Amino acid sequence: MKKNYFFKSIVFLTAIITLFACKKATTTAPALTISVSTITFAGNGGTQDITVTSNADWSVSNPALSWLQLSATSGKSGSTVIHVTATSPNNTGASQSAILEISSSNGQARRVTVSQAANLYPSYNTSPIAPDMTGVTSNAVQLAAKMATGMGMNFGNTMDSPNEGDWVSGKITDAQVKFVKQLGFTAVRIPCNWVWTHLSNRSKATIDTAWLARVKQVVGYCVANGVYVIINAHADLGWLEQNVNATKKDSVNAMQKAIWEQIATTLRDFDEHLLFASTNEPQADNAEQMAILNGYHETFINAVRSTGGRNSYRVLVVQGPHADPTKTATLMTSLPTDPVPNKLIVEVHDYTPAGFTILTDGDASWGNMIYYWGAGNVSTIEPSRNATPGNGDESAIAAELQGMKQNFVDKGIPVILGEYAAPRRNNPNEPMPLDTAVSNRSVDYWNTFMTKTAKTDGLLPFYWEVGNMIDRANNVVIDQRTYNALVAGYK
């Protein structure tokens, strides 16, 4: 009996141990995972998703009910996607944040930090309309081909001055537009000042309504006369151009968004004869700055597109770093993102060599004035002012523009040469060449050579006209040689 009892005890104990082991083996460890630990919203808000995976019931505490909405605040075992929405623009003037506490009934807890940047300025996209392709069906290549049928020029130093007409003889008129078209200029670029002297409320980046109306009137002159017109945000004391860096990125993007929502809304109804251009000569010198610059361009693109109507499909212009052909071919390895395909044009400028095209009032620390340029245009009277081989000669210009052809034009991305000009040195208030005939011949040759080379490489040239070739007040050509040189370049 004792033996049998002992045996039964052993069997019973073994069964208990086995049962305990099986129960322990089948018990699942508590689990709670969250797909992200941080969420960052732009100042305008938006929606982002997080996934909660748990093997027990769970719940979320949301301390930011005033600006943050969750599609679900509790769930059961399994995976659940929560749509997290910053419901409105953050116009508080400072970034805001909240911590979502996610806890499960099995004792687990996790945190997700949500933040929203501040809107420095209010949204000006207050009246978006449905997309409308009427009159804006051309893609960038097709529109560039239409623009290439005539010549291009700038109304420079006009609407980019503190007040229109400060720097040239006369404001832009309908008669002026008709006159330049008669001369063969069927596409014009109008640099514009917005931030410098035309903000009626600087703290809110509000553009003066009278200035918006004036720009709209000038664009109307161009479109009504069948002239293509590019409107940009020009130098404006460098608020964007001199601040392509991480420190200023947020404030520049905020201003870029604010002004382009206003410009685009005001000019929204014009057809594809109107193009918008993001900036002018942005100073980016490396890959990091190029990425920031593309971000500025994307802010511009999104602001324009968001206003709807024809802006949803309008061809837009973005600038390479410094608008320099060589830097652009090297650093602009990809275009900024545009939700509409094949609607972007790249812009560069060319003033090679700067001693010949830019320096007019004296030598500078970075170089001396050049009066004589190009094959055969060598002065024996003033040899110190001759261009030297390798100092921005024909081969240098050809190489610069070839780089744009190979990296953009040949890949189906149109390029405009938004600015180029060589000044005629006849201002008695500035240093003047002793060998006048050779100097004038050099200017003619440079203007023809740059125009012809750009055209040959598929670029669209826009001559920088600031009242030296055309008398703006009287609508007459006052430098026939320069005009003839440009016409020769198009042949």
VOKEDO-659756 format. One record per residue (C-alpha): x, y, z; residue in three letters. Coordinates in steps of 0.1 Angstrom, whole numbers, plus 5000, padded with zeros to 4 digits. Layout:
XYZALA
...
! end
This chain:
500050005000MET
502850245009LYS
504550164977LYS
501450234957ASN
500750554976TYR
504250684969PHE
503850604932PHE
500550784930LYS
502051084947SER
504851104922ILE
502451084893VAL
500251354908PHE
503251584914LEU
504451534879THR
501051624865ALA
500951944886ILE
504452044873ILE
503551964837THR
500352164840LEU
502152464854PHE
504852444828ALA
502252434800CYS
500352724815LYS
503552924817LYS
504552844782ALA
501252964768THR
501153294786THR
502053584762THR
504353864772ALA
502754204773PRO
503354394740ALA
502654754728LEU
504454914698THR
503955244681ILE
505155304645SER
506655644652VAL
507855834683SER
507656184668THR
505356374644ILE
506156714630THR
503556934612PHE
504157244592ALA
502457564603GLY
499457504581ASN
498657164597GLY
497856844580GLY
497356474587THR
499856204595GLN
499355844606ASP
500655634634ILE
500055254639THR
499355114673VAL
500054734677THR
499154574710SER
498054234724ASN
495654404748ALA
493154684750ASP
494755024748TRP
493755394749SER
495355734741VAL
495256054761SER
495256374739ASN
496156694759PRO
495956914727ALA
492256894719LEU
492257254708SER
494457184677TRP
495056814675LEU
492456554664GLN
492756174665LEU
490655934645SER
490755684673ALA
491455714710THR
491155344720SER
491355004705GLY
491754634711LYS
494354364705SER
495854384670GLY
497054674648SER
495155004645THR
495955304623VAL
495355644639ILE
494955954617HIS
496556244636VAL
495456584623THR
496656924631ALA
493357084624THR
494257444618SER
497157684610PRO
499357764639ASN
499058144641ASN
500158164677THR
503558304667GLY
505358014684ALA
505757644677SER
503357424698GLN
503757064709SER
501956784728ALA
502756434741ILE
500256164733LEU
500255894761GLU
499355554748ILE
498755284775SER
497454924774SER
495654724799SER
498554484802ASN
500654754819GLY
502554894788GLN
502855264779ALA
504355454751ARG
504755824741ARG
504456014708VAL
505656374706THR
503656584682VAL
504856934672SER
503557204648GLN
505757494635ALA
504457844638ALA
503058034609ASN
505058354608LEU
502358504585TYR
498758434579PRO
497658214550SER
496758424519TYR
495258134500ASN
491858244512THR
489958184479SER
491257874461PRO
489257764431ILE
488957434412ALA
491857354388PRO
491257484352ASP
493357384323MET
491757634299THR
494457824281GLY
497357654299VAL
497557324282THR
501157354269SER
503857174289ASN
507257344295ALA
508857224263VAL
505857324242GLN
505657664257LEU
509357724253ALA
508957644216ALA
506257904213LYS
508358164231MET
511358084209ALA
509658224178THR
510558574188GLY
513158764208MET
513258814246GLY
514159114267MET
513859244303ASN
512059554315PHE
514959574339GLY
515459834366ASN
511759924364THR
509359734387MET
512259614408ASP
513259964418SER
511960114451PRO
509160284430ASN
508460204394GLU
510360434372GLY
512960544397ASP
515760404377TRP
514560434341VAL
512760704320SER
509160604324GLY
506860344337LYS
505660044316ILE
502760144294THR
500659954269ASP
502260164241ALA
505660054254GLN
504659684252VAL
503359734217LYS
506559904207PHE
508859624220VAL
506759374203LYS
507059564170GLN
510759544175LEU
510459164176GLY
510559104214PHE
507558874219THR
508658754254ALA
509558984283VAL
510858934318ARG
509659184344ILE
511759174376PRO
509559274405CYS
510159414440ASN
507659284466TRP
509259274500VAL
511559574498TRP
509159864495THR
505759714487HIS
504659544520LEU
501759744535SER
502059534567ASN
505559394571ARG
504659194603SER
502059004583LYS
503959004549ALA
500959174533THR
501659314498ILE
500059654491ASP
496859604471THR
497659894449ALA
500959744439TRP
499359404432LEU
496859584410ALA
499559774391ARG
501459454384VAL
498259294372LYS
497759594349GLN
501159554333VAL
500759184329VAL
497459264312GLY
499259484287TYR
501559194278CYS
498958924275VAL
496559144256ALA
499259204230ASN
500258844227GLY
503558894245VAL
504758624269TYR
505658764303VAL
507658634332ILE
507058784367ILE
509558704394ASN
510358794430ALA
513658984423HIS
516559074446ALA
514459264472ASP
517659334492LEU
518458964493GLY
515858834517TRP
515858504499LEU
518958524477GLU
521358584505GLN
519758344530ASN
519958004514VAL
520957834547ASN
519557634575ALA
519357924600THR
517058134578LYS
515257844561LYS
511957864581ASP
511558244579SER
512458254541VAL
509957974534ASN
507258154553ALA
507858474533MET
508058284500GLN
504758114508LYS
503058434519ALA
504058654489ILE
503358394462TRP
499958304475GLU
499058674471GLN
500758714437ILE
499358394423ALA
495858474435THR
495858824420THR
497258704386LEU
495458364385ARG
493158434356ASP
495758494329PHE
496458224304ASP
499858064296GLU
501358384283HIS
502058454320LEU
504858254338LEU
505958294374PHE
509558274384ALA
510558184420SER
513458424426THR
516458574409ASN
520058484417GLU
519958264449PRO
523358214465GLN
523857834469ALA
527357694468ASP
527157324479ASN
524757024479ALA
523357124513GLU
522457474502GLN
521157334469MET
518657114488ALA
517457424508ILE
517157614476LEU
515057344460ASN
512957364492GLY
512357734485TYR
511357654450HIS
508957384462GLU
507357634486THR
506857874456PHE
505457594435ILE
503057464461ASN
501857824469ALA
501057884433VAL
499457554427ARG
497357574459SER
495457884445THR
493857674418GLY
492457774385GLY
494957814357ARG
497757824383ASN
497157454388SER
498857394354TYR
500857714347ARG
504457674336VAL
506857794363LEU
510457904363VAL
513057794389VAL
516657934392GLN
519857744395GLY
522357834422PRO
523558194417HIS
521758164383ALA
525158064372ASP
525357814343PRO
528357624356THR
527157604392LYS
523657504380THR
524957224358ALA
527057094387THR
524757134417LEU
521157124403MET
521156754398THR
517456724403SER
514556964399LEU
512257064428PRO
509156854432THR
506156974413ASP
502856784416PRO
502156864379VAL
504656694356PRO
506656864329ASN
505757224338LYS
509157364350LEU
511757574332ILE
515257634346VAL
516757984346GLU
520358104345VAL
522158434337HIS
525458494320ASP
527658794323TYR
530958634313THR
533458794317PRO
532259014345ALA
535159264339GLY
533659334305PHE
529859324313THR
529559434349ILE
532459664358LEU
531760004345THR
532760254372ASP
536260134380GLY
538459834388ASP
537459614417ALA
539259394442SER
538059084423TRP
539059204388GLY
539759494364ASN
537659644338MET
537859504303ILE
537059724273TYR
537959504245TYR
536659144240TRP
536558874214GLY
538558744185ALA
539959024165GLY
538959294190ASN
542259374204VAL
543459734212SER
546959844206THR
546260174222ILE
545160044255GLU
546459684258PRO
545959664296SER
542159654290ARG
542159374265ASN
540559044274ALA
543158774280THR
542958414267PRO
541158204292GLY
539558504309ASN
535958454298GLY
536558424261ASP
534258264235GLU
535257914245SER
534357984282ALA
530858104272ILE
530357814248ALA
531357564276ALA
528957724301GLU
525957714278LEU
526857364265GLN
526657254301GLY
523057374303MET
522257214270LYS
523656874280GLN
522256864316ASN
518857014309PHE
517757104274VAL
518756764260ASP
516856594288LYS
513656774279GLY
513957054305ILE
513757404289PRO
516257674300VAL
515958054298ILE
518958274298LEU
517058524319GLY
519758804319GLU
522758894297TYR
524159214284ALA
527359404276ALA
527159774282PRO
528260034257ARG
530860244274ARG
529760594265ASN
528860734299ASN
531061044305PRO
530560994343ASN
532360664341GLU
535860554328PRO
535760544290MET
537960344266PRO
540560524245LEU
540060294216ASP
536360364211THR
535960184178ALA
537359854191VAL
535359884223SER
532059934204ASN
532859654181ARG
533559434212SER
530159514226VAL
528359434194ASP
530259104190TYR
529658994226TRP
525859064224ASN
525658874191THR
527858584203PHE
525958534235MET
522558554218THR
523558314190LYS
525258064213THR
522258054236ALA
519858004207LYS
522057734191THR
522057544224ASP
518357564228GLY
518157834255LEU
515758124254LEU
517758454257PRO
516258754275PHE
518459064270TYR
518959284301TRP
517459614289GLU
517559904314VAL
516960204292GLY
520260204274ASN
518960044242MET
515360184243ILE
514160524254ASP
511360414276ARG
509660754277ALA
509460804240ASN
509560444227ASN
512460484203VAL
515660284199VAL
518560494211ILE
521360224206ASP
520760094172GLN
524059894172ARG
523059694202THR
519559624187TYR
521159514154ASN
523659294173ALA
520759114191LEU
518859064158VAL
521958924143ALA
522258674171GLY
518858534163TYR
519658474127LYS
! end
